[in-house]
Amino acid sequence: MEIVPTSNTKKKKIGLDDLIAHKAELKQQIYNQREQISVSGKKLFSLDTLTTYIFGSIQNSLTLADGVMMGMKLVQTLKKFFTKKK
């Protein structure tokens, strides 16, 4: 929708037919937008998306925990290696 300055434009007489056509256009635009919102909502909250998100989060958590455990074991091994050299 364009914003047109009213100072330089001539006033156009709008008839009932023009208003009916404009109303039909607006109703069609509203319908199209509702459809787009509906499709986006279905995609966003679909079971596949949610399970992918949940399992991805679990996988990241397990990877982090595994990395921490491996780091702790490495630190313990290095401590034992350097403390035995007395």
QUIVEN-V856666 format. One record per residue. N is the residue number from 0. RES is the residue in three letters. SS is DSSP state (helix for helix, strand for strand, loop for the rest). NEAR is the number of other C-alpha atoms within 10 Angstrom. D_CENTER is the distance of its C-alpha to the mean C-alpha in Angstrom with 2 decimals. Layout:
n=N res=RES ss=SS near=NEAR d_center=D_CENTER
n=N res=RES ss=SS near=NEAR d_center=D_CENTER
//
This chain:
n=0 res=MET ss=loop near=3 d_center=26.42
n=1 res=GLU ss=loop near=4 d_center=28.88
n=2 res=ILE ss=loop near=5 d_center=30.55
n=3 res=VAL ss=loop near=8 d_center=34.25
n=4 res=PRO ss=loop near=7 d_center=36.80
n=5 res=THR ss=loop near=8 d_center=39.37
n=6 res=SER ss=loop near=7 d_center=42.33
n=7 res=ASN ss=loop near=7 d_center=42.97
n=8 res=THR ss=loop near=8 d_center=42.09
n=9 res=LYS ss=loop near=7 d_center=44.60
n=10 res=LYS ss=loop near=8 d_center=43.98
n=11 res=LYS ss=loop near=6 d_center=43.48
n=12 res=LYS ss=loop near=7 d_center=44.85
n=13 res=ILE ss=loop near=8 d_center=42.25
n=14 res=GLY ss=loop near=8 d_center=43.61
n=15 res=LEU ss=helix near=9 d_center=42.59
n=16 res=ASP ss=helix near=9 d_center=41.54
n=17 res=ASP ss=helix near=11 d_center=39.18
n=18 res=LEU ss=helix near=11 d_center=37.57
n=19 res=ILE ss=helix near=11 d_center=37.22
n=20 res=ALA ss=helix near=11 d_center=35.61
n=21 res=HIS ss=helix near=12 d_center=33.18
n=22 res=LYS ss=helix near=12 d_center=32.29
n=23 res=ALA ss=helix near=12 d_center=31.70
n=24 res=GLU ss=helix near=12 d_center=29.37
n=25 res=LEU ss=helix near=12 d_center=27.34
n=26 res=LYS ss=helix near=12 d_center=27.23
n=27 res=GLN ss=helix near=12 d_center=26.00
n=28 res=GLN ss=helix near=12 d_center=23.19
n=29 res=ILE ss=helix near=12 d_center=22.18
n=30 res=TYR ss=helix near=12 d_center=22.38
n=31 res=ASN ss=helix near=12 d_center=20.21
n=32 res=GLN ss=helix near=12 d_center=17.46
n=33 res=ARG ss=helix near=12 d_center=17.76
n=34 res=GLU ss=helix near=12 d_center=17.53
n=35 res=GLN ss=helix near=12 d_center=14.33
n=36 res=ILE ss=helix near=12 d_center=12.76
n=37 res=SER ss=helix near=12 d_center=14.41
n=38 res=VAL ss=helix near=11 d_center=13.25
n=39 res=SER ss=helix near=12 d_center=9.52
n=40 res=GLY ss=helix near=11 d_center=10.28
n=41 res=LYS ss=helix near=12 d_center=12.41
n=42 res=LYS ss=helix near=13 d_center=10.09
n=43 res=LEU ss=helix near=12 d_center=7.52
n=44 res=PHE ss=loop near=10 d_center=10.71
n=45 res=SER ss=loop near=11 d_center=12.95
n=46 res=LEU ss=helix near=11 d_center=15.36
n=47 res=ASP ss=helix near=11 d_center=14.66
n=48 res=THR ss=helix near=12 d_center=11.05
n=49 res=LEU ss=helix near=13 d_center=12.42
n=50 res=THR ss=helix near=11 d_center=15.51
n=51 res=THR ss=helix near=11 d_center=14.01
n=52 res=TYR ss=helix near=12 d_center=12.09
n=53 res=ILE ss=helix near=12 d_center=15.37
n=54 res=PHE ss=helix near=11 d_center=17.67
n=55 res=GLY ss=helix near=12 d_center=15.87
n=56 res=SER ss=helix near=12 d_center=16.27
n=57 res=ILE ss=helix near=12 d_center=19.85
n=58 res=GLN ss=helix near=12 d_center=20.61
n=59 res=ASN ss=helix near=12 d_center=19.64
n=60 res=SER ss=helix near=12 d_center=21.75
n=61 res=LEU ss=helix near=12 d_center=24.62
n=62 res=THR ss=helix near=12 d_center=24.60
n=63 res=LEU ss=helix near=12 d_center=24.83
n=64 res=ALA ss=helix near=12 d_center=27.62
n=65 res=ASP ss=helix near=12 d_center=29.42
n=66 res=GLY ss=helix near=12 d_center=29.38
n=67 res=VAL ss=helix near=12 d_center=30.80
n=68 res=MET ss=helix near=12 d_center=33.48
n=69 res=MET ss=helix near=12 d_center=34.46
n=70 res=GLY ss=helix near=12 d_center=34.75
n=71 res=MET ss=helix near=12 d_center=36.96
n=72 res=LYS ss=helix near=12 d_center=39.18
n=73 res=LEU ss=helix near=12 d_center=39.53
n=74 res=VAL ss=helix near=12 d_center=40.56
n=75 res=GLN ss=helix near=11 d_center=43.08
n=76 res=THR ss=helix near=11 d_center=44.51
n=77 res=LEU ss=helix near=11 d_center=44.92
n=78 res=LYS ss=helix near=11 d_center=46.56
n=79 res=LYS ss=helix near=11 d_center=49.00
n=80 res=PHE ss=helix near=10 d_center=49.76
n=81 res=PHE ss=helix near=9 d_center=50.58
n=82 res=THR ss=helix near=8 d_center=52.43
n=83 res=LYS ss=loop near=7 d_center=54.78
n=84 res=LYS ss=loop near=6 d_center=56.24
n=85 res=LYS ss=loop near=4 d_center=58.57
//
